[in-house]
Amino acid sequence: MGSASPDAAAPTPPGRRGGRRRRPGECERADGVHVVRLTPDDWRSYAELRIGMLTHAPEAFWSRLEDVRDRTEADWRRSSDDRTLQARDAAGTPLGTLTVLTPRTPPELGLRPGAGDALVLAVYVIPQARGRGVVDLLLDAALELAREELGASRMVLQVHEDNVAARRVYERHGYRLTGGSLPHPHRAGTVDVEMARPV
């Protein structure tokens, strides 16, 4: 979970990118950094970011590198879908990602959203892109997706209790502690706390 710049360039709707109409959750900034919704054909960049997050910040996620290391192309394609948002620079290089899920979320992923909830998880920005507002763009795009397509009334996420930097970013986006928490599966004696905001 990268830090973010509060004075990052504001996102602007691109209208069309690559010849297709913009969908909820897709946006672009004046500097060319943009958010797309993945398809199975994006499986390579999805795998690259997923492996990167579990390599560079293993303590931040419930999944572990060994859980994904032996995935096949078919496995990655099944996971690479339009509920995962990816931020890219003007040249198309992946900078960060997050996924938005609904109450169908498997319990092994952590908090189970209730009716009307959209769960934000697997938030990650590559180290060299941190401090550039990438996470802000992703969170704004997730909110738009939840509001305009998923019909959600609340966004909910979980973050480790010691991850102060991430909590500050989420607070800046309107998330507040709910009082809920879950024991972290790989860090004994610690918890992930729940944060939520209205849509």
N, C-alpha and C positions, 0 to 999 in steps of 0.2 A: 504494500500500500504506500504509494508515494506521496510526498508532500505536494502542495499545490499553491500556485500563485494567485492571490485574490484579485490581482489587477490584470489577469490574462485577457487576451482579446475576446470580445463577445462573440458567441456563435451566430452565424447567419445561415438561413436556409439556402441550400445550393440549388433548389429546383430540380435539376437533373445532374447526376454524376455518372459518367460512363454510359450515358444514353438511357438511363432508367429513371423513373420518377422517384422522388424522395419519399421514404416511408417514415412513420413515427419512430423516433429513436435514431434517425440519421440526421446529421447536421454537419456544418462546416464553418470554420473560422476564416477570418480574412487572410491569415498566414498559411492557409492550405491544410492545416490539421483538421481532420474530419473523422466522423464516427460512422461506421457501416454496421449493418446486421449481417451476420455470417450465413453462409450456405455450406453444404457439404464440400463444395469445391474449394473452400477456404481452409480445409483441414490441416494443411501444412503450417500456416501461420498460427492457427489455433493451437496445434501441438507445440509449436515453438514457444509460445507465450506460456502455455500450461507447464511445460517442462521448466521453463525459466523461473516461473514463480515458485515452483516446488524445490528448485535448486537454490535460489538466492534468498528466499524467505520461507523456509519450511515450517517455521514455528507459527506462521500467520494463518495457516490453512489446515483444514481437517484431513484433506487428502495428503498422501505422501508420494514421493517420487517413485518408490517401488510399486505403487498402485497403478501407475500409468506407463512405466518404462517399457513394458512389453506389449503395449497396444499395437494392433495392426492398423493399416490404412482404413480398413472397414470400420474398426472400432472408433477411430478418430472422426471419420465421416459421420457416424451416427451421433456423435456428441457435438459436432459443429453445426449448429442450427441458428435460426434467427432470433432466439432469445439471448444469444450472446452478442454483445456489442464490442467492437474493436476500434480503437482510435489509431489512426495512421497519419503519417506526415504527408506533405504534398507529393512526395515520390511514391507513396504507398507502403512505406516501411511501418510495420506494426509498432506502436508505442505503449499500448495498454489495453486492458480488457475488463469487462465485468459481465455477469450473467444475471438475468431477471427471470425468476421463476414464480409460479403460482401455487395454490394449495396442493398440487400434485407432487410437490417436492418429496423425494424419498427421505425418511427420517435420518438415514445415515449422514445426510448433508448438514444436519444440525437443526436449527429452529424450524418448526413447521408453521408456515403462515396460515392464518385462519381465512375464513370467507372474506373476500374483499381486500386481502393483503397481496402485495407483490414483494417477494424476497429478493434482495440484492446480495449477491455472493460472488466470491472469487474476484475481488477487486484488486487489480495489479497494474502498476506502471513500471516499465523497465527503468533501471537505475539512471541511465543517461538522459532520460526524458523527464525526470522528476523536477518539480519547481517551475514547470512551464504551463501549468493549468490543465494538463491532460486529464487528471482525475475529475476536475470540475466539469469538463466537457462531457465525460462519460456519465457522471451522476445526473447532469441536466438531461442528457439523452435518455437515461433510464426512467427518469420521472415522466418525460413526454410519452415514452412507450407505455408506461403503466397507466397513464391518464387517458391517452387517446385510443389505445388498442386493447389493453387488458381490462379496462373498466375498473381498475383498482381504486380503493378509497384510502389505502395506507401503504406506505413503503416501510419495510422492516429489514434490518440487517443485524448481524452479530459481529463483534470485534473483540479481540482479546483485551482484558481489563488493563493490561500494561501498555497497550499501544496508544499512548497519549497523542501522538501526531495524527494518527488516523481518526481518533475520536474528535479532535479539533476540526479536521476537514469535514467530517459528517455534521458536526454541530453548525458549522458555517452554512451547510446546506439544509438546515432546519431539523435535523435529526436530534432527538432527545432520548435519554435513558428512560426505559419503561419500568425498570425494576426486575425484569426477567433476566435469567442467565442460564448457562449450561456448562457443566464441567468440560474443560478442554480434553479431548481424547488422548493427546500425546504429551501434555504438560501437566503432570500430576500436581494437584493442589491449586490449580488455577482455573479460571472460568472465562468464557466468552460472555460479554454482556450484550443485551438486546437494546437496540436503538430504533426509533421509528419516527416517521413524520407523516402528516396527512398529505394526500394527493390533491 
